[in-house]
Structures are given as structure tokens and as C-alpha cells.
């Protein structure tokens, strides 16, 4: 069975040495009590929980999967008990609102915890993460009555939450959804329709499941402007929080999937189910995107977490597997062959995996920091800037983390050779579990369109320019000698990103197909350049440590700049080619 150790040293380094998180937390009243010692203790206990509770169920959960019957969905053996143990120890409420029973921990800590969970057991993690997203949406948009009734129970793990968007005929295009909501005399609504691909829509963990459902009122405007959001519990709840009779909602079936088999992916039928409006009528999409943006970051972390466990096991295998002799001479004279970690191609794979994982971890913490500032800062200008940065980087994080996550999992499988294809080693499960992350919560193509179209073209590149300015300001203000080896490549990378933005804006003004044609390359360019900046920051932060950790950071950072960042040049050339060849072939000629 694969092994896993939470990368606590790297997580602490990112928090304390790169981003100086304690200083930020101390500056905001809501997080002022979160000290370095507390943060380190949270991460250490989280690592123990993931390693001791979640990881042992990962393989068995994949093999057993979920089981549907007309009475409900049974999750794999041990999942229910593990979830209850997590809830009892507060892990289902880590960053929740303290006013309703949450712990109020910063998002910078939460993203690191979520990465660990995805490494240990993605299927089990998804139940918790969907509940967290539902809580975030309720806390931001629901009435005080609904928040007081539902949030404490979900935070405590007594109830769970879901998000119900997709319908059989309507995926990304939510404007054509058919689920309807009929007003009732008591102020509630009767919700009727079918939703598909609902993660955790039915399971056996707890007493109630609270569905957040997109639907249309009878007089709703056409398209996405006519969507409202409703809270629909599996069991009706009285004013004291007591669970009563079954509501008109049921699970029609579960999907049989390539991966994440321990996560119940459900078809949910709403047959006049009683629901309550969240927020304003016809503003449901805006409310739901509070949850969607959270989930997109979390799903990005799925790619990162699976990439990390794949890397750890690939390294262990490469140290033990004996094949051939090193090109530079015998390294293992006591054996008939050297460990494969001596070979250049294996080194290339392992270094690529590590450089991408550690760059991604830095970006996740940076994004968590921006989310904390946007939520907790007393400075209105700082909040606005952080909001802008979150909007810009969320699609980058979701898509780049998951694309590189699958790449990393496949690379880890490749290190094992034929054994990587065999089930008993566990590497093929990581590949299967990682694959869905590129698809759900908005496919990565949709993330690229969101970045290129909404976040860049729509505001004339202002948000992208502000981000580049932040990086340039850091680079100009940082004088540490370690930067001299990477300063020029980073400057060049920023120039490439600016040229890519200019190319996107210019072509979008002349060609209606340009955004679609250039978006994916633009997002990858953005991700590569962002990682380069963060690797430069990590190299500066680790330069004077005088230990193996710091020395390793320097080597891996140099590898990133020399072997991975050059991909950016090719991406720009692809963008500059435009849409002509892509769109020229007639549909019938494919």
C-alpha cells in the first residue's frame, strides 16, 4: 500500500519564511490569536489524522466503492466512522464562522490541510469539502434564521451539505436548466427537477443532507439572469433543529466511475421538495459562485495533493529499485545493480514532480493569503486588491494545479515502470483519482475561458497588469544575491506574460474565436510565470538556512528555471499563431 507523510517542513517554510503568515494574521482582529505555534500544531495534528485515519481507507475505499439501493447509498467500510472521528475533532469546521460553531482558522492553513486530505484519501475528503463550500455560501447569503438553523449542525458534522447545479441537458450552460421552484403559501418553495453528478448527494454518514439547489421561479427572466438558489434538506427540520419527516428528494442512482470510487456521485430527484430561498430571487448564480470559487480552489488542491503522494512513493521506489549502473560509475558496489534514482531520466521525472508540487503549494498558500485579506482585513483598499487577485488566480489555480497534478501522477506511475500499471502498488489509483479534477467544478477549458475572457479581456488586462506589477515590484525591491542566477529569466518570463496578454487583447478585438483559441495556452503561460515568481521567493527565503532543506530548495528552484519555465516561450508562440488553422476545417471534415 502506498505511504504518505504530510510535508510539514515545506508547509511551515511556506507559511513562515516565504509569506510571514503570523505577521499578517496579527494585523487582522479576526485572526490575531492565530500564532505560529498554534498554526504548526494544527498542521501537525492534521498530518496525523490524514496519515492515521484517511490514508488506510484509500485503497479499500477504491476497491469497495459506494453501493446504491432504493433505501440509500452505502459508503465503503470505515468511511462513516472516519468522517465521524474527523467531525468530533473539529476538522469539519476548521475555517468556519465561529459565530455558528466554526473554528475560524485562516484560509492559509485550510488550503494546506485540504492538500493533505487529497493526498490521503480524495474520495473521503470530498464529503467534507462540499459541506465546507455549502457553509460558506450559506454564511455569505442566507438569512439569519437559515444560518442559525443549519450552520452549527453542518460545522459539527451532524449534517452534510451539497451543491446541485448540473442537469442531464445542462452542464456549463446553466441558463437552460429546467428545475423549477413554485412559491408556497408558507413562504417556502416546491422544488421539482433532476440534478446529476452530485457529489455526496446521498450517503450514510449523518442524519441529514442539506442540498443547495439552483432552480427557476415561474416568472424568472430567461437565461442565467433567472436562476435562484434554494436550501432543500433531505429531512425537514423544525425551528429547534430537530429532524422530522422525509422531504421530496431522493437519489435515483449513483455513477460508476473511473476514479474517486469512494465518493458517491449521485442523480438527485426533487419531486415537489420543500425548499427555502437563499439570498435574492434571480440572484442564485452569484450566490452559488461563492461556493463554486471555494470548490474550484479545493479541486485544484486535489491535483496538488495527489501529485504529492505520487511523488513521495515514486522517490521511495526509485531509491529501492535496482536496475543498471549509473553512467558515472558504480554507485552500489555491494549489489548487482544501482538504484534507479541514479539515472538521469528518473532524476528528470522526480525533479519535475517536485518542482511542480512545491510551486503549487506556494501558490495555494498565496491564494489562501489573498482570501484571508479579502475576508478579514480592515483596510478596504487591501480587501479590494485581494478580491481582484483571487478572481484572477482562481481559474489559474484550479486548472494549472489539476493539469500538472495529472501530469505528476502519470510521471510517478512512469517511475515505477511496469509495476506502476499494476494495481497492488497504488500508483494507478492516483492517476484515476486525479483525472476527474480536470473535469468537474468547471472543466479546465472553461477555467481558461474564464481567465482569458472574463478576467482579462473584459477589463482590458487591468487585473493581469496589476499582478505583473506586484511581481516586478517584488523583484526590483529584492536584492539577495541568490536572485542573480534567476533574475533575468524571471524578467523575461514577465515580459512573455505581458506579450501574451497583449496578444490576447489584440486578437480578441479582431477575431471572435480568439479567446477560445488562445485561452488554454494563456492560462498555462500564466501558471508557469506565477510559479517562477514563487520559486524565486522560495529561493530567497531558503538561501541562508545553511541546512539540507535550504540547499535542496536552491537546486530544485534552479531546475524549475532551467527545465520547466522555458515552456513559456513555446506557449507564447502558440498564442501568436491565432485561431485561423484551428477554425479552418469544416465540421464535416473532422
Protein Blocks (a to p, Z undefined) as FASTA:
>chain_A
ZZdddffklmmmmmmmmnommlmmmmpmklmmmcfklmmmmmmmmmmmmmmmmmmmmmmm
mmnopaddfkbccddehklmmmmmmmmnopmmmmgcfknopaoiafklmmmmmmmmmmmo
mmlmmmmmmmmmmmmmmmmmmcfklmmmmmmmmmnomaccdddfbdfklcklmmlpcbdc
dddfkopacdedddehiehkbcckbmbdcdddddddfklcehjklcccddddfbdcdfko
pacdddfbdcfbdcddfblmlbccdddddehiacddehjehilmmmmmmmmmmmmmmmmm
mmmmmmmmmmmmmmmmmmmmggdjdfkbpfblmbcbdcfklpmklmmmmmmmmmmmmmmm
mmmmmmmmmmmmmmmpmblklmmmmmmmmmmmmmmmmmmmmmmmmmmmmmmmmmnmmmlm
pmklommmmmmmmmmmmmggoifklmmmmmmmmmmmmnnommmmmmmmmmmmmmmmpcbf
klmmmmmmmmmmmmmmmmmmmmmmmmmmmomklmmmmmmmmmmmmmmmmmmmmmmmmmmm
mmmnopaklmmmmmmmmmmmmmmmmmmmmmmmmmmnommlmmmpcfklZZ
